[in-house]
């Protein structure tokens, strides 16, 4: 149960005065639906109203606060023209300009002959000094209520800045004096204020410097959020291992030996090291929770297969779950010949398998007649039951939630070991927050024989040259991907762009281009992929549906249109679709100028390195964690107060602090432990507290 001290902060925003249904919905878009969301919605800028010139000296474009006399009103002749109020001081005239104005209201607010303080942005129109829609209009006796420095918050269309700011000010009044959950000496050494003071200070910047993520107040708040995250991850990890004990899983090596003999290449040192780590984990009585990170083409799937064979050798079963049907079928196609070489029974289960065929697969897996089951979310279905599931492999974990992972590993009579794979290289800081409950293995380097991909940047003005080059390459037997742009702020969808580009290439190349996108039905998309893989089509025009898991070694050309609209990690994944065979490969990144500074830096780093981990760190620095894997990806925490690109040092400290706390006080029953329970509830890490209560 949430502590009573937090009740006021978790009240709905509609309980605040002046917040009706319309404003409530608008605030929900930018902040959230509770007062705590408003409290955590920190300023993104500030307005300085201390510039107080005479009218004649007022600089165009600046926010100015002016003392004026109201002369007269000039109503608009037509609804399209603005309503104006003429004012002056002893130096010049000022026009206050209003569009869609209510005349009666303005005459009450600005009566002719009165003195007023007005504050807003100065503009000049035909040598006249104007102030369109002043932010503040005050009588001289109310001038003290005008904020000289005003915080600015992120807005959405039709949400008045004053309404949001007022709601936040009211929510801040509800922040209680929290019990101190930080270690006193640590807090003192950092010079950090108490939580309530830190929140108040962060919402009251006095200068641009106060908006920095490195101020004591903002560092304190960031650390609180990171500590809640790390504490929750460690508590959940401890609970998962303590409540449901695992079992030792040791293979004989017989099946693995056959599979390795069937490989067309030798395992890399990184693969061998990762396999050794996984074997050691699986042999322990505690359940394995391990993340396998591997760059594009590093051989994660083979490592996963060898781990699954170890489970099968022990007399149990294994499962591999992928986020999309394309990827699940790709894994199945890759594993099938190796499984057959090892004499292992392998099957596929996706949403497309229905009727008698699905029923037979379910019967066989429950009876233990299948050794390894590959599938999608279909593996979560209640009717999927294993005879003895010892290992669950989850691919592209950031697309699944924790609860889905738990659901799969509990499919057997005993909880299964869990191996999570990701082909998206993740910076260490982001891995710690998203996968902090796991041990980590990294696959670096590429399998022998893989050649570097020649990456080139080309302006969209040279599109004709690209098509001519492609036509020549196709005629000589090459195969190519053409990825269409992410269409933004346009009525045209990325699907329409892909269809249009496929039609153009069909005309110009004289060779039918395939088309693959996320809205196609499964069989149709698989057919397009199969035609490209078999060489029936030489060009595959696609959206980012091919970003992960598509393996066509014969493809040697990757063309990405509007590359400046993609993230670094995503471009790296797309480039990884080529360079998978023995032939020399090229990646052509077509950009539309002029490039922003960030876009230029992003494309430059892509040209300079193929190391996905270096690229991921740079992507985190340039774009932040929210964009790197997607803000709403279920496995990635969305931080409100912490910035992983800035607060990496605080994250490491929070990790160490959380470990020490749980070593000394695993049940959080000490005075600091009780305060940390409040922290967990404040940052909505309720799941960790529920595990604690259950224990």
Helices and strands as residue ranges (DSSP letters): G 4-10, G 13-15, H 21-30, H 35-39, E 45-48, G 55-57, E 63-74, E 83-88, E 93-98, H 103-109, E 115-121, E 123-125, E 128-132, E 136-138, G 140-145, E 149-152, H 161-172, H 184-190, H 195-202, G 208-211, H 216-243, H 254-262, H 269-282, E 289-294, H 300-313, E 317-321, H 325-342, E 346-349, H 355-367, E 372-375, G 377-380, E 389-395, G 397-399, H 402-409, E 417-422, H 428-434, E 439-443, E 453-459, G 460-462, H 463-475, E 479-483, H 494-509, E 513-516, H 522-533, E 539-542, G 544-546, E 555-560, G 563-565, H 568-575, E 585-591, H 597-608, H 612-623, H 625-628, H 648-664, H 671-682, H 686-694
